Amino acid sequence: MNAVIQKRLGLIREEMKKEGIAYYMIPTSDFHNSEYVDDYFKAREYFSGFTGSNGTLIVGQEMAGLWTDGRYFIQAAQELEGTGVDLFRMQEEGVPEIPDFLYGEMEDGQTIGFDGRTVSCKEGRKLEEKLAKEKGIKINYGMDLASRVWTDRPELPCHKMTVLPEEISGESTAEKMEKVRKKIREAGAEYLLLSKLDDLMWLLNIRGNDVECNPVALSYGFLTQEEMYFFIQEQEVTEEFAKYAEENHIRVKRYEDITAFLEEYTYNGKVLLDEGNSNYALFKIITERAGYVSGDNPTELLKAIKNETELARMEEVYRKDSAAMTKFIYWLKKNIGKQEITEVDAADYLDNLRRNTEGFLDLSFPTISAYKESAAMMHYEATETNHKTLSPEGMLLIDSGGQYMGGTTDVTRTIVLGDIEDEVKMHFTLVVVGMLQLTDAKFLYGCTGRNLDILARQPLWSQGIDYKCGTGHGIGYMLNVHEGPQNIRWRFTAAMKEAVIEPGMIVSNEPGVYKENSHGIRIENILVARNAEKNGDGQFMHFDTLTFVPIDKEAIDVSYMQPADIQRLNRYHAEVYEKTQEYLTEEEREWLKEATAPIVG
């Protein structure tokens, strides 16, 4: 029994009774629908005990349930044990979506409550359609019940901003705003409400430090055809930014004044609003005060297509970051069995290699260091009080990345530490084959990630194996390690965005195998989409690789490879040595030469 979580749930149920709320919803999000959030916003974790980055908690008087995706099924089952919170495995057969579940459980006239600042417009509208319109259920979106119970809640994060020089951004904020204003007009609107933090950072060429590993500042933007209103905590504004704002016609407002501003503003046209990236509370104000146009933030696609300055700097950063990862693998192989190394020690060693790399600013996410069966949990977290000690057997999965002046990195390798079973070698080899098949893709412009996903997944599907997540996500430029709209996955629901792969887009390529209580394998490289030849059949495209880290040949079983697969691996390894050897010591280079030597079928 987890008495702490059960007590907290009991306290929030008491608050629900006082307000006449039958069910209360607590999502993961902050006020901006961010994927990763500061400790201030971790109410769902506080009331459930589940620490993953995606999930929604529903609390009733007689039940509590947590909805999360396939990345977290194993982790959530372990962390929810004894809490009284049931696990609802999203997109699995027979598992209802939250609106459908509530529809079946709630009676006419009852009330669902939540803090509308932490629920997206899209999710809020789903609840409206399913519950309010079809069943007469009331929606109270002004309820921050968590703060009543969570008395030692951390303070709202607040840190100074920095301004990026144009030699780093590659484009001025004035040029960016003009492009965005054109897109607003094309959408039939006059204004754009921006809540998505990385979009705002990109548009204004600034960076913050309000979310761990994500260089963003808590803020809102309201862009008109003449003005940019920027809502930010006063303590975050530096003299540099104040001057920069004046030069770029950015009108700085207090962060907490966004609601009053939208309520009092005189509108002369419609507001363009991204329902997936604007919170429900602000959406309700916009619909009451002005008409709106539903559409994607223009900033999202513009940000995703990297300019030549960004691409050049990313290539440089990835070579240095790949060298750091290569140094780590060398150190681990050399010392395993000779000294005590825990999952935490391994992560710390790699993190310090990055910190000593030129241009390093921060990690791009907390390093995942998962040994043996721990690696079956896709987002496993080793801690000082809960970790494994490595030994010369099995494999270590390490997924990590850095924020640098000039780029954001993300790379995963699964490293052999000693004897592994033949089945594990088969799984590893099939993952490598799929990853390299996608890397080698040549495709017509107009393809989306849905068209390409099969290249990575097919070797596993042929053996009746799958991984319960997408194959790839977009990567930010000195911003979030996960960004859209591009992604690579085979299954899309109505709520998911499907974007054409554009030249200049960066995507991850990370197939895997995850076997509960046994092992986990993931190999991840980062790719940039480029134009290939154009002819009478259309514009062809291909990928260039940014990541150059050796793939562990000790886990390769060539009997599962075709000659073309072997050629791809050998070609990739030749590039790994060429791109990183200048950053290595002589001893490390000699090891890398052997680690990347060609294999034969």
N, C-alpha and C positions, 0 to 999 in steps of 0.2 A: 504494500500500500504506500502511495505517495501522499502523506498527510498534508504536506505543504500546498500542493496543487489543489487537493480536495478542499482545504480550508479557503483558499482564494476563490475557488468556484462557488463555495457556499456564501462568501461575502458578496460576490457580484450578483448572485441570485437574490439576496436580500435587497440590493439596490434595484433590481429589476421589479421586484414586488412593489416597492415604494412608487415606482413610475408606471406601473400597470403594463409592463413589457413582458410578453410571453416568451419571446426568443430574442437573444442578443447576439450580434455578429461582430467578430473581431478579426479583421484581415491582417496580413503582414505589413501592409504598406504604410508609408508616411503620408503627408498631405499632397505628395506629388506622384504617387503611384510608382515609387522607385523600387527596383528589385532588391537592393541592399539598403538597409536603413540604420540610422544611429540608434544607440541604446534607448533613447527617449521614446522611440516609437515601437519598441519590442513588447507591446502589450500581449500579443498572441502567445509569445514565448513565456511571458510571465504567468499567464493563466492556464497554459497547457503543458509546459515543460519541453515542448518540441522546439528545437533550435535551428531547423532548416530555414532556407531563405524563401520558401514558398509554402503557403498554407493559410487556410481560413478556419477559425474556430467558431462553432455555433453552440451557444449555451441555452438550454431550456431548463425548466424547473426539475425535470426528471431525467434529462440526458445532457450529454456534451459530446460533440463530434468534431473531428479535425479532418478537413479535406486537403490532400496534397497529391503531387504528381509522382510518376514512377521513379524519379531520381531519389526519392526519400522514403519509399515504402519500408525498406528494412530498418532504416534509422528511426523513422517515426514509430514503428511497431515497438522498438526497444525503449524509446524515450517516453512513450505514452503508457507503458506498463504500470499498473497500479494507480494511475491518476483518475480513473473513472471516465476518461475521454476515449471514445471509440474512434478507430481509424477508418476513414472512407477513402478508398483508393481510386482517385480520379481516372476516368476513361476506361476503367475496368468493367467487364460485363456485369450488369445488375446494380451498379453503383449510381445512384441518382445525382444529378447536379444539385447545387444548393437550392435554387428556386423551386425545383421539383420536390425536393425533400420537404421544404417548408410548406409547400402547397398541400402535401399529403398529411402533415402533422398538425397544422394550425387550423383553428376554427374561424368562421366568419366573425369579423369585428375585433379579433385579437390584434396585438401590435407587435411588429418586429422593430427593434431598435438598433442603431449603430451610430458611430461618429461619421457623419457625411464627408468630413474632410479626408478620411482614410479609405473611402470607397470610391472607386472610379465611377464616372458618369455612366459608363456602359453597364457595369454591374448593378448600379442603382436602378437604371431603367429596366433591366431584366426583372428585378424584384417588383417594380411598379407593374409591369405587364402581367406577370404571373400571379402576383398576390393581391395587389390593390384592385386592378381592373377585373380580374376573373373571380376573385373571392371576397372582395370587400375588406381585406386585411389592411390595417393602418400601418403607415411607415413613419417612424419618428427618427429623423436623421440628425437631430441635434443633441444626441446623447453620448457624452464622453464619460461613461460609467467607470471606465478603467481607472481614471485619475482619482475617483472617490475611494477606491480600494488600494491602489498602488501609491501609498503615502510617501515612500522613499524613491519616487520616480526620479531618474536623472534629469538634469537641466537640459533645455533645448540647446543643441550644439551651436556654437558661434565662433567663427575664426575669420581672420583677415583674408581678403581676396587678393589675387595677383592678376596683373594684366599681361597677356602674351604679346610680345613684339611681333610685327608682321613677318619678320624673317622666320619665325616659328610657325605662325598660323597660315601663312601663304596667301592670305586674303584679308582685307580690312573689314571691320564691322559695318562700315558704310556700304560697301559692295554687297555684303551678305544681306543687309536689311533691304536693299533695293530689290534683290532677287526674291526675297520673301514677300515683300509688298506686292510684287507682280503676281505671285502665286495666290495671294489673298484675293486680289481683284479677279483673277481667272476663276476662282471658286465662287464668285458672286457675293463676296463679303467686303467689308470695309476695315474690319479689325481682326486681330488674332489674339486669343488668350493663350498664353504659354505657361504651363505648369511643370513641364518635364525639365528636370534640372540640367541634364547634359545638353539638351537642345539650347537652353538659355546660355550655358557656358560657351557653346560653340558660336552662337549668334553674336555674342558680345565680346568674344575673344578674351574671356577671363577664366580663371580657375579658382576653386575654393577648397575647403577642407572640412566640410560638415558631415561627411559620410565616410566611414573607414574605407580606405583603399579606393574611393571614388572622389576625384578632385572636383567636387561640386559644392556650391553654396546654396542653402535653402533660400529660395527666391521665387517670384512670379514675374511675368512680363505681360504687358498689354501694349501691343503694337498697333498704332494707327497709321494712316497714310502720311502723317506729318511728324508724329512723336513716338518715342519709345518710353513707356513708363516701366520702371524697374523697381520691384518691391523687395527690399533686403533689410536684414537687421542692421540697425544703425552702427553697431560696434564693428561690423565687418568692413565698413567703407574706409579705405585708406586715402591719404592725400593724393596718391598716384591715381587711384580710381576716380576720385572726385573730379580731378582735372580732366581725366580721360572721358568721363561722362559728359562734362560740359562741352568738350570738343566734338563729341559725337551725338549731341542732342539727345542724351539719355536723361530723363527726368527721374531722379532717385526719390523713392517713397519708402515709408516704413513697412516692413514685412507684414506686420499685424494689421495694416490698413487696407489690405486687398479687398476684404469684404465690403467695407464702407465705400471704397472707391467705385466698385462695380455697382453698388446700389445707387450711388449719387450721380454717376457719369451720364451725360446727355448723349445718347446714341443717335447717329444719323445714317445708320445702315446696320447690316447684320454682322454678327461675330462668328468667325471661323473657329470651330472648337473640335478638338480631337477627343472623342468620347472615351477612348481607352486611356488617355493620359491627362484628363482633367477630373478633378474630384466632383462628387455628386453635389456637395453643398454649393460650390461656385456655379455649377451648371444650373441649379435651381434659381439662382439670382439672375443669371443671363436670360433664362427662359421667361422670367417674370418681367424683366426690364427691357429686353430687346429680342428681336428674332435672331436665330442662329443658323449656321450652315455646318452640318456634320462632315468632317473630313480629317484626313491625316494632317499633323503638323507639317507644313512645307519644310521646316528645318530638319526633320528626321531624314528625308531622302537626300537633301543637300549635304547634310553632315556625313551621311554614309558613303558618298562618292568622294573619296579623298583627292585633294588636289596634288599637283606634282611635287610641291614642297613637302607636303605631309608624307607622300609615298617615299620620297628620297630619304627623309629622316627616319621613317619606319624601317626601311631596309637596313640602314646603318645601325639602328638600335637593336634590331633582331639579330644581327651578327654578333654583337657584343653579349646580348642576353643568351644566345645559343652557346656561346663560349663558356659563360658562367654555368649553364646547365651541364655542359660537357665536363667541365672541371669537377662538378659535383659527382657525376657518375664515375669518373676516374677515382676520386677519393673514396667513394663508397665501395667500389670493387676492390680497391687496394687494402682497405681496413676492415672489411666485414670479417668477423671471426677473430680478429686480432685485438680489438678493443670493444668495449660495450657501447653500442649505438642503439638508441631508442628511436621510435617514430618522431618524437619531438626533437631529438638531437639532429636527426637527418634534416628535418625542416629548418631548424636553426642554422645549420651549416650552409644550406643552399641560400637561405635568406641573407646571410652575411656575405656570401659571394656576390649577390646582387647589390647589396649596399656598398660594396667596394668597386662597383662598376661605374665608369664615368657617366654622369648625367642622371644617376638614380635619384628618384624622388620618394617613392613609396612602393609597397607591394600593390599589385592590382587586385588581389584578393588573398585571404589567409591561405597559406600553403597547405594543401592536402597531402599528408604523408600517411599512407595506409599499407600495412603489412599483411600479407596472406589474406585471410577471410575478411579483414576490415575493408579491403579494397572492393568488396562486393557492394558496399554502401558508397554510392557515387560521390557524395559530398561528406564523407567521413571526416571527423575532426579529432585528432589526437590532442590530449591535454596533459598538463603536468600530473594530474591525478588519475588519468585514464588513458593509458597508452601501452603499446607492446614493445618488447625489446627484440631487435633484429638478430637473426642468427644465420649461418651460412646454409640456408635452405629456403625454398620458396621464392617469392617475388615481393618487391616493394613498388607500389604505384605512387608516383609523386606528380601532382598537378599544381602548377605554380606560375607566377608571372610578376611583372614589375611595371611601375609607372616611371617613365623617364622623360627628361626634357627632349621631346621629339618622338614620343611613341608609347604605346601600351602593349605589353606582351602577355602571352598565354601559351603554355606548353605542357604536355603530359608525356611521361615515359613510364613504362613498366619495366623494372630492372631485375634481372635474375641474380639471386644471392647464393644459390646452391642448387641442389637437385630439385627438379620439377617433374611432374608426371607427364606421360605422353599426351593425355587429353588436354592438359594445360598448354603444351606446345602446339597442339592443333588449334586451339582457340587463339593463341597468340598469333600464329601464322596467318590465320584467316582474317584477323583484325588488320594486320600489316598489309595483306593483299588488298583488302577493301580500301584502306586509307590511301594506298598508292594508286589504285584504279581511279579513285575520285581525283587525286592530284593530277593524273594524266588525262583528265577529261578534255575533250574538244566538243564544243556544242554551239548551236546557233543562238544568236542574240534573241531574247524573248523567253529563254528558259528560266524557270524559277528553281528554288531548292528542291521542290517536289520532283522535278524531272531528273535531278542529279543524285538524289539520295540513294537510289538503288545501286549505284556504282560502289558505294561503300558497304552497303548492307547485303548485297547479293551473295558474297562468299559465305556469310554466316547463315543467311536464309536457306542456302542450298543444303546446310546441315541441320536445319530445323532449330536455329538459334537466333535470338533477337536481343536488342537492348532497348529498354523502355524510356528512351529519350530521343531527341533529335540528334542529327549527325554534326550540325554546325550552326554557329551563331555569328553575327557581326562583331567586329572589334572596334573600339573607339580609338581616337587619337588623343592621347593624354586625357582620356575620359573613361567611361565605364567599359569594363572588359567585356560586357555583353551589351550589344546595341543592335537595333533594327534599322530598317524593316526587313533586311535580308536574313534568311536562315536556310538551313538544309534539313529537311525532314520529309518523311513519306506521308504522314497523316496530318491533315488540317481539319480543325473544327470551324464552325461558323465564326468564332471569335478571333481566330488567328489571322494574321496578315500574311499574305503571299506576295512577295515582291520579285520582280524581274532582276536577274543578276546583271548589274551594270559594270562597265569598265571602271576600275578604281575602287570598287567595293572590296572589303577585306572580310574573309570568313574563316572560321575554324573548321577543321576536318578531323573528327574525333570519334570514330567507331569504337566499340568495346564489347566485352563480355563480362557479365556479372553473375556469379553463381554463389548464392547464399550459403554461408558456413564453409566456403571452400576458397574462392579466389575472385579477384577482379582484375581486368585488363583494360587499359585504355592507351591508345597512341594518338597524340594530337599534334598536328602541324597547323600553321596558319598560312592561308593562301590569299593572293590578291588577283582579282579577275582582270584580264587584259583582252584587248582586241587581237584577233588573229587575222587571217586573210578575209577579204570581202570579194565575193564573186557573184555569178548569176544565181546561186542558191542562197545568198544572203550573207550577213556578217557573222563570221565564225568567231568564237572566243575560246580562251584557254586560261589556265591558272599558272601563275608564278608562285614559287614557294618562298616564304620568308623565314621559316624555321629550319635550322641546320644543326640537328642534334642526332647522334648515332642511335639506331634502333638495335636493341640487344639481339645479336645473332645467336646467342646461346639458347634462345627460346624458339628459333626458327626450325621448322621441319619442312625441308624442301619437297617432300612427297605431296604436300598440299599446294605447291606452287607450279604454275605453268612457266615455260621459258620467258614469256613476256614479263611475268611477275618478278623473276630473278633479275632480269635486265633492269627493271624499274628500281629495285632495291639497290643494285650495284651502282646505277647511275646517281641515285640520291646520295649514297654514301660517298661517292667521289666528290660531290658538291659539298658535303658536310666538311670533309677534310680541307678542301680548297677555301671555303668561306671562313673557317674558324681557326685554322692552325696558327695564324699570326698572333692570336691572343693567348696562346698556350705556352707553357714552359717546354723545354726540350723533352723532358720525361713524359709530359702529357701528350705531346705530339707523337712520340713513339707509340704510346698506348693507343692513341686515336688512329694511327695508321693501321694497326692491327684490327682495331674494332670496326674499321670501315673497309677492310680488305674485301675484295669480291668473293662471293660465294658461288659454288658451282652446283648444277643440278645433278 
